[in-house]
């Protein structure tokens, strides 16, 4: 246990996945230093972990230039509130979790005021806007990476204060119950193939991605009538939102089972899955579920932002593998016929076995179940260090 006592830390997370990882980190830090006081910008999981919420980020998890532009006054109020809270409470460390457009600005402001800045979960500089590496070099005292390819990427650019601690999902992603129970709870047949659909955690993702996923359903059933479909809703997405889209396609819920609060169980029970690009693809990899990665943005966002992306792949499993082991259907490629073709191909036994073998290799690269604890220990060592 660290010698630090009466510890106060500010933690800032603005995305659902960052909120979950930050909550696990808070728990690990409290094991090391019981009674640590946390405050900052929180989602529901950080609040449940007992973090004093200076800013509620539930309404700040926004994608797209137009949407962000409309919300700028809210972001500015959040920025000023957090900056003032840090100045008044004087925490020994500021832990920033992903959310780079906001957090890198906050890092600059608070680092100039003498605060120790620890960044947990690196911004995706390897994908786009790599010039922001200058901000990392100048304003961040310690960067903790959760993806294995990030450390060499930083080292090649002479950034030394970066450490790979492992992915917080590694060793933690497990289904609470097996396929038989999942099928019983959702009126599915264990003897028939299951395809799960995961259209993303945001409302706009549901609106843009789910229709194309549903367009693939009748095409797949024509070729393989026995296939069953489970629509696994992310936390925060309601069945009513999904039913509205289902009602316009494929005969509603008679065609697709809506599943709530059981994403991992759906993935574990599925033969294959169609998944919106993001953290859920890593959950599928850790569960060994072959997948097609899908994404669709608004036309204006894709036109502006899509051209800035420099990575060879979009999907995290492909980035970790260094090759395309999962098909990616992005923007205009995300059509029902394309998705149906790829999912049917993954249902073929030989290809399915090969995909599962490749995914097991990805899982090994992500580390073990101690990522949050390693991050906690490294954060405390940094706080206790001189300078």
N, C-alpha and C positions, 0 to 999 in steps of 0.2 A: 504494500500500500504506500502511496506517495506521502511525503512529509507535509504536503500542502494541507492547511486547515482553513476553516471559515471561507470556503471557496465559493466564489460567485462567477457564473459564466453566462454570457449572452449567446443565444443560439438562434439562427435565422434560417428558416426553411420555407419555401414558397410553393412547392409542387407536391402533389399527393405522394409520389414515391420518395421524395426528399423528406417529407414529414414522417413517413414510416421509418426510414433509415435513421433519421435524427432521434426518433423516440427510442429506438433500440440503443443508440449511442448514449442517450441520457441514462437509460437503465444501467448500462455498463459503467458509466462514470460514477453513478451512485454506489455501485458495488465497491469501487475503488475508494471513493471518498463519500461516505454516507453523510447526508445532510447538505450536500452541495445545493446551492441556490441557483436556479435557472430562470431566466426571463428572456423574452425576445418575440420573434414573429413565428406564429404557430398555426398549424392545421389541427384537425381533431385529435390525431394520435399524440402529438406533443402536449396538447392540453390534457389529454387523459393521463399522460405521464407526469403531470403536476408542474408543467412549465408555466410560469406567470406570463400571460399573454398581453404584451404591449400592443401588438398588431395581430389581428385575425386575418390570415392569408387565404381563407376559403374562397373569397371573391377576387383574389389576385392571381389565381392560377389560370392565366390567359395565354392563348397562342394567337399569333398573327399580328401584323403591323397595324391594321385597322382597329382591331379589338384593343390592343395595347394603347393606341393613340387615344381612344375614347376614355380609357381608364387612367390616363396620366395624372389627373388630380389626386386620385386615390393612392397611386404609387408615391407621389411626392409627399403626401401626408404621412404615409407609412415610413418613408425615408427619414423625414424630420423627427417623427416620434421615436424611432429607434436610435437615431443619433443622439437625441436629447436624453433618452433613458440611459444610454451608455455613459454619457458625460456625467450624469447625476449619480448613477449607481457604481461607476468605476469597477467593472468586472475585471478579474485577472486575465481573462481571455475572451475573444470573440470567435465563435465557431460559425462559419458560414457554410451552408449546405447547398451545393449546386446553384440553381437560379441565378445564372451569371449576369444577366443584364441589370439586375438590381444589386446583387451582392458585390460585384466588382466595384461598383460606384461607392457602396457603403464601406468596402475595404479601404478604398483610397481615402475617404473622409476620416475614418477612425484611425487608420495607421498613422496618418499625419499628426494625429493628436496623441500618439504614443501608445496606443493599444496594441496588444499582441494579437495578430490575425492568424487563425487556423482555418484552412479551407478543406472541408470534407466533401468528397465527391467532385472530382475535377470537372470544370466546364469542358465541353466537347470541342476544344480548340483544334484537335486533330481533324475535325469534320468541317469547321468553318470559322472564319474570323480569327485565324491563328495569330494575327498581330496583337491580340490581347495578352499574349504571353508576356509582353512588357509589363502589363498590370500585375501579373502573377509575380514576376521577378521583383517588382518595386514594392508592392503593397501586401504581400502574403509572406508570413514567417515560416509557415509549414503547410505544404499541400499533401493531403492524404488521398491517394488514388485507390479506386476499387476495381479497376479494369486492368488486366495484366499487360496490355500493349502500351499503356499510357506512360509507364516509367521509362522505357527506352525512348519513347517519343520525346519526353522532356530532356532526357540525358543527351540526346543528339543535338539539342538546342541549348546546352550548357546551363540548364536549370537544375541546381543540385538539391534544393530543399523540398524534394518530392519523395514520398515513400508509398509503396504498394502494400496495403494492409489486407487485401482480399475483399471479396464481395460480401456484403452483409446477408445476402440471400443464400450463400453457399452453406450447405448443411442444415439450413433452416426451412427449406421449401419441401413440405411433405403434405400429402393428403391426409385429412383427419379420419377418413374411412375409405374403404375400397370400392371397386367398380360395382359390385353387387348391391351395396347399400346405396350408392349414388343412383343407380338405375331404379331401385325400389322407391326412393324418395321422389324421383322425377318421372315415374311411369315410363321407363325406357326398358328395352329388352337387352339383356346381357349378351345374347347370342348374335345380335346384329351390330354392324359397324356404327360407331358414333363419331361425328365430326362436331367439334366445338367451335363456336364463333365468338371472338373477343374483339369488339369494335373500338375499344379505347375507353379511357376514364373520363373524358370531357364530353359535354353535351354536343359541342360542334363536331367532335369525332364521331359520335353516335349518328348524327344527322348525315355526315358525309360518307362514312365508311360502311355503315350497316346496310344501306340499300344495295350497294354493289355485292356485298356478301350474300344478301338474300336473293339477288338475281342468279347466283350460282346454284341455289338450292334445287329448283326444278330441273335444271340441266343435269345435275348430278343424279337426281332420282330417275331420270329417264334411262341413264346408263346403269345405275345401281339402285333399284327400287328399295332395297332393304336398309339403306343408310338412314340413320336418325341424326337429328340436329339439335344441339344444345346451345342456346345463346346465353353465355355467361356474362352477366352484367357486373361492371366495376362498382365498387362502393360509391355511393352518391348518385348513381343512375337508377331511376325508378322504373318499375315494370310498365307504368303508364306511358313513359317516354318511348319505350321499346314497342309497346303494343300499337302506338300510333303509327309507327313506321311499318310494323308487321301487317297492319290492316290494309296498307296500300300495296302489299306484295304477298304473294304465295298463300293467301287464304288465312292469314293470321296465325294464332297460336296453335291451330291444328297441325301446322307444318313444322313449327320450331318450338321446342320447349324453352321457356324462359327460366333461367337459373340465377338465384340471388345468393350472395354470401357463400359461394362454393366454387370460386374460380379454380382453385388448385385441384379440387376434387373432380371438376369437369375435365380439366386437362389430363389428369392422371387416368381417368376412365376412357378418354378419347383415343381413337386410332390415329387421327390427325386433327390439326386445328388451323384455322385462319385467324391471324392475330395482328392487331394494329401495332406498328413498330413502336417499341418502347420496352419498359421493364418486364412486361408480361412475356416477352419472347425469351428472356432469361429464365423465368419461372418454368416455361415449357421445356427449355433445354435441361434444367435441373431435374425435371420430372420425366425426361426422356420422350417427350411427345413431338413427333415430326410436325413441321409447320410450314405454312406459307405466310410470309410477312407482307402486310398490306398497309398502305397509307394514302390519304387523299386530303389535300388542303384546298382552300379557296383558290381560284385561278390567280388572283392578284398576289396572294402570299406566295404561291408556288413560283410565279414568274419572278418575283423579287428575291425571295429567299433561296429558292431551289438552285439558282445560278451561283450562289455563294458557297454551296457545299462542295468541298474538295475531296472528301473521303471516297474510297473506291466502293464502299457499301453503305447502306443505310441501317440494316439490321445489326443489333449488337452481337448476335451469335456469329454472323459473318465477319464482323470486324475482329472478334476474338480469334476466330479460326484463320483469318487471313485469306479466306477464299469464300466463294458463295456456296455454302452448304444448305442454305434454305432459300428458296425462290423469293424474290422481292417483286411485288407488283405495286408500283408507286404512281400516283396521280392518274394520268390517262391510261396507264396499263392496267389499272384496277377496274376490270370489267368482269361481269358475270361469267362470260365464256372462258376468259383466261383463268380465273380463279377455279372454276369447275374443272378445267383440264388439269391444273396442277394438283388439286386435292385428290382427284381420281388417280393420278399417277402415284401419289404418296400412299394410296390405299393398296397398291400392289405389294404383295408380301415381301419380295426381295428388296425392293426400293425402301420399303418401310423399315426393314431390318438394318439396312445400310445407314439410313438416316438416324436411327436410334444409336447406332454405334458411334457415329460422328458426334452426336450430342453428348454422349458420355465423356468424350474427350474434352469438350468445352467445359463440362461440369468440373472436371479435375483441375482445369486451369484457373478456376475462380477461387480456389482455396478451400478452407474448411469452415467450421461453424464458429470460429473465434474472431471473425473480422471486427465486430463491434468492440470486443474487449481489447484487441490489439490497438485499434484506433484510440480507445480511451486511455490506455497506458501511454501511448505516444503523445497524446495531447497533454497529459499531466506532466510528462517529462519536459515537454516544450515550455509549459507554463513555469515550471520550476527552474528552467535554465536561466543563466545570467545573460543579459543583453537582448 
